[in-house]
């Protein structure tokens, strides 16, 4: 029974209340912080569990009053309301009981690269950057460009952005993969539709203590920046290239004027890529259903098509097609795709967990 599965959460919550009021814990800041975080994470389940258990109790109480000459009719009306609310509470609880992705609350690095299609792919990277920027604004996330390489006719060959906000990973992790665009390029005189592709990688931002790198495993080169940025770009060795020798991962950053800042940013991206590599290895050892539920965002997987002539956007993972591509891109309305994706993966996970 669902009620039986709630008991451990309720007991642990009460135990945490007692622990957090004890003098031993109050004087231990690290332990206090850890337990407070655990309690906060449990709170949504506990509140919903109490509401559900109270509903079950009220249902039984009203059933006992059905034959009462004075209260029978009132009990019948209340019972109808309670029994209608019970399935909804059960579904909400099942979602809350699903295993949490440990990365869901993290900030993310969003890495977008032009793939097949040349200049047209670079231009679409630029368009997608604008759309994601509007999406971040809609959700009150902060977005910072960490590094970028501009395309020859506009847009970007590649760009890495840091998206800051509670739950950024939980929403944008579904964007990882290959995005295909179909449209008539500005340079196409015959009006023919061209197909190009870009890749999106979503990497959780990690703390220094989570990924420790041996300095001897790094090859760090400094060089003069190239591209836009004024005279200082060409006169100072501010660009930094870091190579992680064991994995071969290379990170280049030249956007800032300070070599120190560029090195710091490059190290953060390197740690995020190493963490992503570790997560991929962990997921590979788990079931396909679990990988699917997490939405790992394999860059080789074609996840979405943007067809401009038909004003169509299609997500191939859930066979979702919307004919409002212009609005979604212009206003950053990606939740119209992300919400169905979340519901899909939750349904798969519910089936896996037998909830």
ABEGO torsion letter per residue (X at the ends): XAAAAAAAAAAAAAAAAAAAABAAAAABAAAAAAAAAAAAAAAAAAAAAAAAAAAAAAAAAAAAAAABAAAAAAAAAAAAAAAAAAAAAAAAAAAAABBBBAAAABBBBBBBBBBBGEAAAAAAAAAAAAAAAAAAAAAGBBBBBABBBBBAAEEBABBBBBBBEBGAAAAAAAABEBBBBBBBBAABAAGBBBBBBBBBBBBBBBBAAABBBBAAABBBBBBBBBEBGEAAAAABBABBBBBBAAAGBBBBBAABABAAAAAAAAAAAAAAAAAAAAAAAAAAABBAAAAAAAGAGBAABBABBBBAAAGBBBBAAAGBBBBAAAAAAAAGAAAAAAAAAAAAAAAAAAAAAGX
